[in-house]
Amino acid sequence: MSSRELPVPFFDWQALYAERADDYRRIIDQTAAAGGFILQAAVDAFEAALADYLGVRHAIGLSDCTNAMLLGLRASGLRAGEEVIMPGHGFIAAAQSIHFAGGTVVPVELGNDRLIDPDAIRAAITPHTRAIMAVHVNGRVCDMAAIHAIADGHGLLVVEDAAQALGATFHGTPAGRFGQWGAFSFYPSKTLGCFGDAGALVTDDDDLAATVRAMRNHGAGPDKVIPADCAIWGTNARIDNLHAAMLAYKLGWYDETIARRRSIAARYHSAFSEIAALDLPPAPDADPDRVDIFQNYELCCDRRDDLRAHLAAIGIGTIVQWGGTGIHQFRNLGLERLLPRTDRFFARSLLLPMNHLLSDDQVDRVIHGVRGFFA
C-alpha cells in the first residue's frame, strides 16, 4: 500500500505514546519508583512549569477540566439560581460545571468569528446574571476586549473555559489570564495531552487559588491534612503524579507542537481557500491580534455529510464536533433555546484531522481528498 493509500485516522491514539515511548517509560518508572503518587513533587513541578508558561501566579493541577470549572465557579462564590452566560457552541462539560455549582446556564449565539457573540451576551443579561463564561473553541481566543467591556459595564464576573486553548493569545495575553480564572483540559487528544483525564485551573487570585487547592483534596490545608475546623466542602479532584510528570515533560517541547499544528493549518488554508463552497477558519497569519493554536480545524460546507462520506470512503477520518449537539439543544436538561445561527453552524461544520502527529504525506492525503470531492 502506497503512502497515498494509507488511512488517515482523525486521531491516532497509539501514535500518541509511540512518539516518544522511551522517554515516557522512563518518566513512568522514575515517578512510580519514587513512591509519590498523589500530590507529591511531580505535581508541584508541573504546576510551577504551567504557571511560568502562562505567566500566572497560580496553576492548580486537577483531575479534569470539568472539575476545574466546577471548583472555580464554587470558589468564585456562584450562588443558587445565578445565571452564567456561555455560547451554545460549546461542550456539555461547561454547562455541567455551572449546573453543579448551583448556577443557571444561559446559552447564546456564536458570532462571525465562530465564538461567543458579544451582542448576544448583551441581549441575554438579566438582573440574575452573575458571570460570562468565555469558551475558546478550537484554539482561538474569544473577543475578550468586548467581553470585558460588557462585564465591566454590568458588574459581571468573567471566567474562561480554555480547555482547547493552551498557548493561544489575544493581544499578546494567553487564554486563561483574562478572567478571574481559566480552566484547561489535558485529555489525550488535546494540544497538550496526557494518557488519561487531567486538567488545571489558573488564576492570579491568591484567595481563590487557596480555596481551589483545598477543595480538590477534601478541604485539606497546605499540609494535606483536613483541619478539625474545616469550613470548605471539598471533593477528590486531584491530578495524579504520573499525569503531572508526563505533562511537565511535554510542556518542555509544547511550542513545537503548536508550530506543527499552525503549519498544517496554513497548508489547509492555502489548499482550500479557492474552493467557494467551503467556509474556512482564519489562516494562522490572518489576524495580528491573535495567535490560534488549532486544537481543531473546523470548516463548514452545505454538503457536509456528502463530504464526510467521501473522505471516509478513501480512509480519511473526520468528526462533527460534540456530535453536532450544542448546549442549547439538550432539551431534557432544560437548556433548550432557539439559536438559529448556531444550529446552522452545527449542520455545516466538520473537523478534519489536525494534530502534530500527522505526517506530510497524511496532510497531502487530506488535501487531495477534500479537493477531489469538489473537483
N, C-alpha and C positions, 0 to 999 in steps of 0.2 A: 504494500500500500504506500503510495507516494505521500509526501507531506501535504499535497493539495487535497488528499482524500481522507486524511486523519480527522477524526471528530474533534470538535472544539466544545467541550462542556462549558456550561455557563460559569461554573467554578470547579476547579479540580481540587477536591478535598485532600486526596493523597499527596498531591504535589506540595501542599502547604507544609507538610512535615518533611518530605523528601528534600526540599530545597536546601536545608542546612541541617540534615539529620544528625550528623556527628556532633555539631555544636549543641543541638537540643538534647541529645542523650547525655552529653557532658553536664549540662546545666541541671537536668533532672537528677543525675547521680549525685552531683555536688550538693544540691539543695536537700535531697532526701537523706543523704548520708549525714548531713549536719544535724538532723533531727528536729529542725524548726519548721513546722508545717502550718501553723496558724499565727498570724500577726507577729512574725519574727523578722529577722534582719532583711530578708529579701523583700518584704512588703515595705519596710522603711526606705530601702534603696530605690525601689520603683517609684514610690510616692515622691521622693526627692527629685528623681530624674524627670518625672512628668511635670512637677511644679516648675522646675527650671526650664523645661522645653516651652512651656506656655507663659512663663513669666508671672505666675500667680503665687500667692503666699501659701496656699494650702491645696494639696491634692490628696484625696482620700480614696484608697482602693476599696471597692465594694464587690459584692457577689455578681452584680449585673447592672445594666443601665436602668432597668425598671425600678429597682430598689434605690438606685442613686437619685432618681427623680422623686420617688415617694418620700425618702428621708429628707431630701432637700425641701420639698413642699411642707412637710411636717415641721422641720426646723425653722422654716420661714414664718410659721405661725398661721398657716391657712386654716380658716375656721369653717365649720359645717355650713354648707349652702353657699359659700362664696364662689363666685364664678371665675373660671380661668379660660381665657380666650386662646384658642390654638387653631391651626389650619385643619380643614378636613383632609387635606393631602398629608397624612402622617401615619405613623404606626400606632396600633391599638395600645401599645405599652404606655405611651404618653398619657392617653386618656385613662388607662387603668391607674396610673400613679395619682392622677388628680382625684379620681373616684375614691380610692382607698385612703387618701389624705383627708377625705371629707368634703372635697370641693365639687363643684358642678362644671361639667365640660361644656364649653360653648364653641363648636367648630364653625369656622368661617371660610370664605373663598380664598383660592390662590390668585395671585396676580399674574401679570405678563412675564414676570421672572420665574414663574413656577413655584414661588414661595408665598408665604402668607401675605395677603393684600392689606396694606396699611389702611386703605379706605374701608375695607370690610371690618377691620378692627374697630375703627371709629364708630361705625354703624351698630356694632354689637355691644357697645359699652352701656351698662345699666347701673343703677345705684348699688347693685350687688357685685359688680365686677371688682375683683381683687388683684388679678395678675394677667399678664400676657406671657404665654409660653411661645417663644420663637423656636421653630423646628427647622434646622438647617439641613434640608433634604439633598441627598446625592453629593454632599461635599461642597455645597455652595452656601455662603452665609446670607441670611436674610438682610433686608434693608434696615439695619439696626439704628441708623440715624433717624429714620422716620418713626420706627417703633419707640425709641426713647423719647422723641418729641411728643408722641401721643401719651406715653406713660407719665412723663413729667407733667403734662397738662392736666391729667386726671388723678394724679397721686397713686399710680398703679405700680405694682412690683413687676419686674422683668426677670424671667428665668429662661434657661436655654436647654432644649433637647438637642444636644450636639453629638448624638450617637454616631452620625455619619460624617462628622466634620472635623476630626482632629487634625490640626495644621492648616485648615482653611482660614483665610483672613478677609477682613473688610476694613479698608482704610488703614491697613497695617496692624490691626488688632485681631488676634486669633479668636476663633469661635470658643465659647466658654468663658470669655472675660468681659462680656457685655452686660450680663445680668448679675443679680445677686449671687447666682451660682450657675454652673453649667455641668451637664451630665454627659458622659461618654460611654460607648459600648466597645468591648473588645471581643465580641463574638468572632469566631474563627474567620468568617469571610469579610470582616471589617478591614479597613486600610491598615490598622494595627490590630491584629487578631491573635488570640492565644489558642489553646487547644481545648476550650470549653467555654463556659459562661464567665464573664468578668466585666466590671465596669469601674467608673470612678466619678466622683464629684469634685469639682474645683471651685475655689472661692477665695476672695480676699478678705472675707468677713471672719475675724478670729472667733467670735462667739458662735456663729453658725457652724464653723468647722469643728469646734469642740463638741457641739451638740450632735452633729452627724457622727463623729468618731465614737461618741458614747452610744448612740442609737444602734450603730452597726454591730455592737458587741454587748447586747442585752442591758445597756445602760451603764456599763463599766467605765471607770475612770481611766486616766492615762496609765495607771499601774495594772490595768486589765482586771481589776477586782471590782465587783458590784458593791457599792457602799451601802451601809445599813440605812442611810437617809436618802437613797436613790429617789430622784424626783422625775426621772425620764423613763417613759415607756419605750424600751428598746426592742430589738429583734436580733436575729442572726443574719447579717448581710455582709459577712467578712469575705474579703478576697483571699484565696488560697495562696500560700507561699510559692508553690510550683508555678501557678499562673503569673504571679508577680515577677518571679525570676525570669520567666520567658519574655514577658513584656518589657522589662528593663533592658534585656539584651536586644530585642527587636527595635526598641526606641533608638538605640545607638546607630542604626542604619535606616531609620524610618524615612528620612528625606530622600533616599534613593528610591524607595517605594513610591513616594508621591511623584517624583520626577518621571518615573516609568509610566505611571498612570496618565500624567499630563501629556507625555509623548504619544501614548496610544490615542488619547482624546484628540490631539492635534491631527493625527493621521486619519481618524474617523471623520473629523470635520472637513479636512481637505478633500477626502474621497466622496463625501455625501453632500457637500454644500451646493452642488449644481442640480441636485435632484429636487425638483419643485414640490413633489408630493410629500417630502419629509420636513418636519419641523425639528430642528436640532437644538441641543443646549448650546449656550455660548461657547465659542472656542476658548482655549486656555488663555490666549492673549487678548481677548475681546474687551476686557474691562480693566483698566489700570488700577481701579479701586479695589479689585477683588483678586484673590488667589484661590481658585477652586481646586479641590483635591481629587475630584471624580471618584467618589466612592462607587458611584454607578454612572453609566452612560445611558440616559433615558431620552429616546427620540419618540416622536409622535407621527402617526400616519393614519389616514382614513381607512386604509386596507390593512390595519394592524394584524388581524387574525390570519389573513392570507399570507402576509409577510412572515409571520411566525411559523406557519405551517411549511412554507417554502424552506426556511432556514432549518427547521427540524428534519426535513426530508434529506438534506445534504449534511446532516450531522452537526449542526451548529445550535447550541443550547441558548435559549432566551427565557426570561421570565417577565410576567406582569407584576410590578411591584405590589407587595402586600396582597397578592391575589386579586388585585383590581378593586378592593373594597376600601373605601375611605372611612374615616372616623364617623362622618355624618350618616353613614349608611347602616350602622348597627342598630336596627330598629328595636330588636329585643332587649337592647341595653338602654333604651330610651334616648338614644343620641340622634335619631332621625331628624334631618334638617335639609331643606332644599338648597343645594349648592350646584346650580347647573353648569357653571364653568368648570368646577372640579369634576363633576360627573363626565363631562365631555373629555377632559384630560385623561381620566382613567380609561375611558373607552378607546382612546387612540394611542396610549403610551406603551412602550416596550423597552425593556432593558437588554442591551447587548452585552456579551462578555466583556468585562472590564476589570482587570486586576494585573498586578505586576508580574504574575507567573506566566502570562501569555507570551509565547514566542512570537517573533516577527512573522513566521510562517502562519501561525494561527490568526494573527491580526489580518494578514493578507486574505486568509480564507473567509473571515467575517466580511471584509470589504467586498471581495468578489461575490460573496453570497448575496449581500444586500443590493449591490449594483446589478447583479444578474436578474434579480426579481423585477427591477424597474427598467431593464434594457428593452 
